[in-house]
Amino acid sequence: MNSTVQILSLRDYPERTDECRKLLLEHARKEAGRLGFKVVYLTTGEIRFYEKYGFREVGLTTFTWGRPTKVYEHDTILEHGGITKNANR
């Protein structure tokens, strides 16, 4: 199964608190877990922004328009509150 979810740039909205950013990212991880995914990935040009939310850098790719971007991953959150474990680590 392959799915893509696009989230607004959390960094572009200074009125959103760090807690709100954390809750939005956790919600996305819970939804991915509910849908059966074990890992979520995001691509971003932001450096060291998502690490504070537990995301790990796993690679580098290029956006369609040629700009380099980092690829990050994080385990999903299962409905009963557990965190899935990535077998590749």
C-alpha positions in Angstrom: 0.0 0.0 0.0 1.3 3.4 -0.9 -0.2 6.7 0.2 0.7 10.4 0.3 -0.5 12.9 2.8 0.4 16.5 2.4 0.6 18.8 5.4 1.0 22.5 5.3 4.4 23.8 6.2 4.3 24.1 10.0 7.2 26.5 10.1 5.4 29.1 8.0 2.8 29.8 10.7 4.5 31.5 13.7 1.1 31.8 15.5 1.0 28.0 15.8 2.7 26.9 19.0 5.3 24.1 19.3 2.6 22.0 21.0 0.3 22.4 18.1 3.0 21.3 15.6 3.7 18.3 17.8 0.0 17.4 18.0 -0.4 17.7 14.2 2.6 15.4 13.5 1.4 12.9 16.1 -2.1 12.9 14.5 -0.6 12.1 11.1 1.5 9.3 12.6 -1.6 7.8 14.4 -3.7 8.0 11.2 -0.9 6.2 9.3 -0.8 3.5 12.0 -4.6 3.1 11.8 -4.3 2.6 8.1 -1.7 -0.1 8.6 1.5 1.7 7.8 4.5 1.1 10.0 6.6 4.1 9.0 5.8 7.6 7.8 8.2 9.6 5.6 8.4 13.3 4.9 10.5 15.4 2.6 11.6 18.9 3.5 14.1 21.5 2.8 14.2 22.4 6.5 17.3 21.4 8.3 17.1 20.1 11.9 13.5 21.2 12.3 11.8 17.8 12.4 14.5 16.1 14.5 13.1 17.7 17.6 9.8 15.8 16.9 11.7 12.4 16.6 12.1 12.2 12.8 15.3 10.6 11.6 17.1 11.7 8.4 17.3 8.7 6.0 18.2 10.2 2.7 18.3 13.0 0.1 16.2 13.4 -3.0 15.3 16.2 -5.4 12.0 18.0 -5.8 10.4 18.0 -9.2 11.7 21.5 -9.8 15.3 20.4 -9.0 15.7 21.7 -5.4 17.4 19.2 -3.1 15.4 17.9 -0.1 16.0 15.7 2.8 13.9 12.6 3.5 12.9 11.8 7.1 11.1 8.9 8.7 9.3 8.2 12.0 7.5 5.2 13.3 3.7 5.3 13.3 1.6 5.3 16.5 -0.7 2.4 16.9 -4.3 3.0 18.1 -3.7 1.4 21.4 -0.8 3.9 22.0 2.2 1.7 21.1 4.8 2.8 18.6 5.7 0.5 15.8 9.3 -0.5 15.3 11.0 -0.1 12.0 12.6 -3.5 11.1 15.4 -1.7 9.2 16.9 -0.2 12.3 
